[in-house]
């Protein structure tokens, strides 16, 4: 039931982000007058775990097993990406030995997409970071290339990093960030 709710929340958030893109994109150019010392906040959201029956987002397919995530937050500004999560773990796999673990996934990346980019090639992808056995990870990285300006309907996918490249996504922006506290 929890995975279904998160999947529905993900779909609703993607739809809302398209309709509310102007609100997310204000100040996203990161130039003078953006009003934010970090280049203007483009996106602030929680994350939801992926479902293998879920949608392909930005041209990237979900992983082949369901994932859940605890407390999380994705923040994208004109010059920085910060994504953190606790308890990004496999669930309901049909294999009790895998449920509640990260399986064989040891590294993840955060990919940022703008402007209905459906190519599967992100506008920015972070360096890989460890996914610890408890499912905790943290990305905190300066953008190495500028995002498109404006960055409308932004999205963040947490993707498996394997064989030197980003692969399927296991979490995406779309839930309440943090613990529901907006500070």
C-alpha positions as a printed Julia matrix, in Angstrom:
183×3 Matrix{Float64}:
  0.0     0.0     0.0
  2.81    2.4     0.88
  4.57    1.79   -2.46
  1.3     2.45   -4.35
  0.82    5.74   -2.5
  4.35    6.82   -3.29
  3.95    5.9    -6.95
  0.71    7.91   -7.19
  2.41   10.79   -5.38
  5.26   10.65   -7.9
  2.88   10.8   -10.85
  0.93   13.67   -9.29
  4.12   15.59   -8.58
  5.38   15.19  -12.13
  2.05   16.5   -13.43
  2.06   19.38  -10.95
  5.65   20.31  -11.75
  4.71   20.81  -15.39
  1.78   23.05  -14.43
  3.72   24.95  -11.79
  7.02   25.23  -13.61
  7.06   29.01  -13.48
  6.96   28.89   -9.69
  9.89   26.46   -9.55
 11.94   28.29  -12.14
 11.89   31.82  -10.7
 15.43   32.95  -10.15
 16.74   29.79  -11.79
 19.03   31.65  -14.14
 21.45   32.2   -11.27
 22.45   35.63  -12.45
 22.41   38.96  -10.73
 19.19   39.8    -8.99
 18.24   36.19   -8.42
 17.89   37.03   -4.75
 19.67   33.9    -3.58
 23.32   33.63   -2.7
 23.38   30.13   -4.23
 22.17   31.09   -7.69
 18.4    30.92   -7.07
 16.52   27.84   -5.89
 14.98   25.98   -8.83
 13.61   22.93   -7.01
 13.08   21.77   -3.45
 11.3    18.48   -2.93
 11.35   15.16   -1.18
 12.01   11.88   -2.95
  9.88    8.81   -3.56
 11.12    5.3    -4.27
 10.69    3.81   -7.71
  8.45    0.98   -8.82
  9.37   -1.3   -11.76
  5.84   -0.78  -13.13
  6.31    2.99  -12.81
  6.77    5.45  -15.61
  9.88    6.17  -17.62
 10.87    9.67  -16.5
 12.96   11.96  -18.69
 13.77    8.96  -20.89
 15.11    6.92  -17.94
 13.45    3.65  -16.92
 12.85    2.68  -13.27
 14.92   -0.12  -11.74
 13.66   -3.68  -11.98
 12.68   -3.93   -8.3
 10.65   -1.64   -6.0
 12.47    0.82   -3.73
 11.33    2.87   -0.75
 12.96    5.85    0.94
 12.64    7.44    4.35
 13.51   11.05    5.06
 14.87   12.8     1.98
 15.36   16.1     0.24
 16.38   17.24   -3.24
 17.48   20.84   -3.77
 18.6    22.32   -7.05
 19.89   25.86   -7.35
 21.45   27.69  -10.26
 24.91   26.67   -9.09
 24.53   23.65   -6.77
 22.76   20.31   -6.37
 22.08   18.8    -2.95
 20.27   15.5    -2.63
 20.16   13.37    0.48
 18.23   10.34    1.53
 17.91    7.93    4.4
 16.7     4.37    4.06
 16.73    4.0     0.26
 16.05    0.27    0.3
 14.54   -2.54   -1.73
 11.0    -3.63   -0.74
  8.52   -6.29   -1.8
 11.02   -8.0    -4.09
  9.65  -11.48   -3.55
 12.99  -12.38   -1.97
 12.96  -11.79    1.8
 16.78  -11.81    1.84
 16.81   -8.68   -0.38
 13.96   -6.74    1.23
 15.28   -3.99    3.49
 18.72   -3.99    1.84
 20.38   -2.11   -1.01
 20.98   -5.37   -2.87
 24.05   -5.05   -5.07
 23.76   -1.25   -5.38
 26.74    0.46   -3.72
 26.81    3.84   -5.53
 24.25    6.33   -6.8
 24.24    9.61   -8.72
 21.76   12.48   -8.84
 20.66   13.49  -12.34
 18.9    16.82  -12.99
 16.59   17.27  -15.97
 14.98   20.48  -17.25
 12.42   21.53  -19.85
 10.73   18.17  -20.51
 14.06   16.63  -21.5
 13.08   13.1   -22.57
 16.44   12.05  -24.05
 17.68   10.07  -21.05
 20.75   12.32  -21.01
 20.59   14.57  -17.97
 21.3    18.29  -18.01
 23.59   17.54  -15.04
 24.69   14.35  -13.3
 26.67   14.35  -10.06
 29.74   12.31   -9.33
 28.89    8.92   -7.82
 28.44    8.78   -4.04
 28.28    5.74   -1.76
 24.93    4.19   -0.91
 25.64    2.79    2.54
 24.13   -0.54    3.67
 21.36    1.35    5.53
 20.39    3.11    2.29
 21.76    6.52    3.28
 23.48    8.8     0.75
 24.37   12.45    0.27
 25.12   14.42   -2.92
 26.39   17.98   -2.46
 28.02   19.25   -5.6
 28.56   22.46   -7.54
 27.17   22.41  -11.06
 29.99   21.87  -13.53
 27.85   23.05  -16.45
 25.02   25.55  -16.32
 21.47   24.25  -16.42
 19.27   25.52  -19.24
 17.82   28.93  -18.49
 15.06   28.86  -17.61
 14.96   25.36  -16.14
 11.24   24.64  -16.41
  9.6    21.56  -14.84
 12.85   20.42  -13.2
 13.27   16.86  -12.05
 15.83   14.91  -10.03
 16.39   11.2   -10.41
 18.56    9.18   -8.04
 20.14    6.58  -10.3
 22.14    3.42   -9.81
 25.78    3.97  -10.77
 27.25    0.82  -12.23
 29.98    0.0   -14.76
 31.07    3.64  -14.85
 27.71    5.08  -15.91
 24.32    6.1   -14.51
 21.63    3.48  -15.04
 17.98    3.05  -13.99
 16.44    5.34  -11.39
 15.56    4.13   -7.9
 14.1     7.38   -6.52
 12.73   10.6    -7.97
 11.63   13.96   -6.62
  8.01   14.08   -5.7
  7.35   13.69   -1.98
  7.33   16.11    0.9
 10.89   17.1     1.64
 12.61   16.32    4.91
 10.18   15.45    7.65
  7.51   17.79    6.33
  9.13   20.83    7.97
  9.87   23.52    5.4
 12.84   25.02    7.25
